[in-house]
Amino acid sequence: MAILVTGGLGYIGSHTVVELIENGYKVIIVDNYINSNSNILDQLFKITGVNPLFYKIDVTQKDKLEKVFVEQKIDEVIHFAGLKSIGESVEDPLRYYYNNVVSTMVISSLCIKYKVKKVVFSSSATVYGNQESPLKEETSLKKTTNPYGETKVMSERILTDVSYAHPEFSITLLRYFNPIGAHKSGLIGEKIKSSTNNLVPYISKVAKKEKSKVEIFGKDYNTIDGTGVRDYIHVVDLAKGHVKAVQSFKLGITTYNLGTGKGTSVLELIGAFEKVNNVSIPYEFVQRRLGDIEVSYADSSKAERELGWKTELSIKDMVKDAWNFEKKRRTY
Ligand SMILES: NC(=O)c1ccc[n+]([C@@H]2O[C@H](COP(=O)([O-])OP(=O)(O)OC[C@H]3O[C@@H](n4cnc5c(N)ncnc54)[C@H](O)[C@@H]3O)[C@@H](O)[C@H]2O)c1
């Protein structure tokens, strides 16, 4: 089976490529390096011993991407390529709508033209907006709290309509909760641009003394300790969820939450990072961020039931592997 992986050099994509190769799939990666670089290909080779086929292409450029469909025999597509910073999407919504929505349209149209009838799409828990947890797949989607979330809702809708118009297609929407951690080798992990505030890379920077303290946005939420609660999932568990998804395609459109089903507060996560890695993480409380949600965690029982997938790794594994990656990181 040959799988085209868009955004395959990114955080979740690269971990999924490892799992796909280890499960015997042929992988063709397309990425434009907007949030990655060629070193990740070397890291993938070090981990798997395989050099996946690679095209440096922007997936919004249909004529360029079409070349891949002409040159390669593609059986399935996993579409990760996208921009993912909520803050950036608020500042520059058009860039986000263009990149994330047009890419989904381009991929859909090429899949229709070249009869690649199996597609997995990287969606997000942000599509649920501000609703009560545990979040289930059938929960109706309300307005999300930011343009990034809207790009995911729109992409889901486009793919749903494609599945109605082409009943021979199998399209799986995977709604990820909060992936953290890294491959145990420490060779791939989450790259953080200075402008993004993802919690765990930020904590790692504080542990490395590249930043003085973690800013915690809000201390008066109605949670165990007043800080926001999220469903953190080890990126390797998430990557394995993709392998299960490509092994279990069903005709039509199918949606799965991929999360642990457990919520962890920001303070609990910082405490776990300190304890497991024996480091000190100073923090300070600042204002809540506009649009932040109090509590978000998944009901992932559908994925367990239908895909035979559930998470295996704990918060301890997540913070240990995240720190291992950060310590080894040189060229990211
Ligand atoms: N990381 C998260 O917390 C999270 C949560 C839910 C959903 N997602 C979604 O999962 C997907 C992967 O996320 P990630 O964390 O690995 O992000 P990432 O930024 O690490 O990876 C995305 C990859 O796609 C590439 N890319 C972006 N736009 C492209 C384009 N137009 N053409 C070609 N390549 C392009 C980037 O260079 C990068 O390598 C994204 O669609 C994201 O929205 C991520």
The ligand as a MOL file (V3000), in Angstrom:
LIG
                    3D

  0  0  0     0  0            999 V3000
M  V30 BEGIN CTAB
M  V30 COUNTS 44 48 0 0 0
M  V30 BEGIN ATOM
M  V30 1 N -0.4080 19.7480 16.9990 0
M  V30 2 C -1.6500 19.8970 17.4340 0
M  V30 3 O -1.8730 20.2520 18.5820 0
M  V30 4 C -2.8260 19.5740 16.5250 0
M  V30 5 C -4.0780 19.3460 17.1080 0
M  V30 6 C -5.1510 19.0710 16.2720 0
M  V30 7 C -4.9870 19.0390 14.8950 0
M  V30 8 N -3.7540 19.2790 14.3480 0 CHG=1
M  V30 9 C -3.6270 19.2530 12.8980 0
M  V30 10 O -2.7660 18.2030 12.5260 0
M  V30 11 C -2.0140 18.5650 11.3680 0
M  V30 12 C -0.5480 18.3930 11.6600 0
M  V30 13 O -0.2130 19.1910 12.7910 0
M  V30 14 P 1.2570 19.2650 13.3470 0
M  V30 15 O 1.1670 19.5600 14.8110 0
M  V30 16 O 2.0420 18.1000 12.8960 0 CHG=-1
M  V30 17 O 1.7490 20.6000 12.6280 0
M  V30 18 P 3.1680 20.9060 11.9500 0
M  V30 19 O 3.1880 22.3640 11.6420 0
M  V30 20 O 4.2660 20.3710 12.7660 0
M  V30 21 O 3.0800 20.0590 10.6140 0
M  V30 22 C 2.4090 20.5090 9.4620 0
M  V30 23 C 3.3170 20.2340 8.2720 0
M  V30 24 O 2.6330 20.6420 7.0900 0
M  V30 25 C 3.5060 21.4190 6.2970 0
M  V30 26 N 2.6450 22.3290 5.5230 0
M  V30 27 C 1.8320 23.3130 5.9810 0
M  V30 28 N 1.2000 23.8970 4.9460 0
M  V30 29 C 1.6120 23.2520 3.8190 0
M  V30 30 C 1.3150 23.3960 2.4380 0
M  V30 31 N 0.4630 24.3270 1.9760 0
M  V30 32 N 1.9190 22.5680 1.5650 0
M  V30 33 C 2.7780 21.6100 1.9860 0
M  V30 34 N 3.1130 21.4340 3.2810 0
M  V30 35 C 2.5280 22.2580 4.1850 0
M  V30 36 C 4.4610 22.1070 7.2670 0
M  V30 37 O 5.6890 22.4410 6.6750 0
M  V30 38 C 4.6240 21.0320 8.3380 0
M  V30 39 O 5.7040 20.1740 8.0470 0
M  V30 40 C -2.4030 19.9980 11.0320 0
M  V30 41 O -3.3840 19.9760 10.0300 0
M  V30 42 C -2.9770 20.5050 12.3310 0
M  V30 43 O -3.9190 21.5080 12.1280 0
M  V30 44 C -2.6760 19.5340 15.1400 0
M  V30 END ATOM
M  V30 BEGIN BOND
M  V30 1 1 1 2
M  V30 2 2 2 3
M  V30 3 1 2 4
M  V30 4 1 4 5
M  V30 5 2 4 44
M  V30 6 2 5 6
M  V30 7 1 6 7
M  V30 8 2 7 8
M  V30 9 1 8 9
M  V30 10 1 8 44
M  V30 11 1 9 10
M  V30 12 1 9 42
M  V30 13 1 10 11
M  V30 14 1 11 12
M  V30 15 1 11 40
M  V30 16 1 12 13
M  V30 17 1 13 14
M  V30 18 2 14 15
M  V30 19 1 14 16
M  V30 20 1 14 17
M  V30 21 1 17 18
M  V30 22 2 18 19
M  V30 23 1 18 20
M  V30 24 1 18 21
M  V30 25 1 21 22
M  V30 26 1 22 23
M  V30 27 1 23 24
M  V30 28 1 23 38
M  V30 29 1 24 25
M  V30 30 1 25 26
M  V30 31 1 25 36
M  V30 32 1 26 27
M  V30 33 1 26 35
M  V30 34 2 27 28
M  V30 35 1 28 29
M  V30 36 1 29 30
M  V30 37 2 29 35
M  V30 38 1 30 31
M  V30 39 2 30 32
M  V30 40 1 32 33
M  V30 41 2 33 34
M  V30 42 1 34 35
M  V30 43 1 36 37
M  V30 44 1 36 38
M  V30 45 1 38 39
M  V30 46 1 40 41
M  V30 47 1 40 42
M  V30 48 1 42 43
M  V30 END BOND
M  V30 END CTAB
M  END
